[in-house]
Amino acid sequence: MSACYQSVWFRYFFFQWLFQDANQQDLFVRTTAILHNQQNRHHLLTYLRRWALLTVVTFLRVCFWNRLAF
């Protein structure tokens, strides 16, 4: 898998790249990071939905394969 696709998959499932570190000593940098994070917080619901769907699909697949095994 190329680095381009790895970056796409990482950005699709993980949200850390979207936010900035608000634990800075400088008041201006901390304030801009907090404002940036507040403007992007609506994306978190999308990531939670993706992970919930992935969890449900994985659970159903395990249940299906477990039923076939017995």
N, C-alpha and C positions, 0 to 999 in steps of 0.2 A: 504494500500500500504506500503510495507516495505521501510526501509531507503535506501536500495540499489537501488531500482527503483526510489525513489525520487531523489537521487543523479544523476542517469543516465538522468532523464528528465531535471533536472536543468542544467546539463552540455550540454545537447542537445540544449536547447533554450537560455541559458544565457552565455555570454562570459566573465564575470568578473573574473571567476576562472582562466582564461588563462593568465591574465596580472598581472603585479606587479605594486605597487604604486611607481611612479617616483617622488613624492613630499617629498623626504627625505633630511635631512640636510647634511648628509655625502656625499661627492662628489663621493666616490667609490661606495656606495650603489645606489645612484641615477644613475650613469653611467651604472652599471650592469642592473638595472631595465629598463632603456631606451633601452639598447641593447637587452635585453630579449623581450621587447614589440615589437621592430622592427622585430625581428626574427619570432614572432608569428602573425604579423599583417595580413598575407595572409589568416588567418582563419576567419577574419571579413566578408569577402565576402560570405562565406558559411553561417554564421549566418544571414546576411542580406537576403540571398535567402530564408532561412527557414522562417523568419518572413514575408517576402513578400508573400510566398506561403500560409502561415497560414492566412494572412490577406485576400488574394483573396478567399480562400476557405470559410472563415467565411462570407465574403461579399456575395458570391454566395448563401450560405445557408440561409442567412437572406432574400435575394431577393426571393428565392424560397418559403420560409415559409410565407413571406409577401404576395406573389401572391396567395398562397392557402387560406390565411385568408380573402381575399376580393373577 
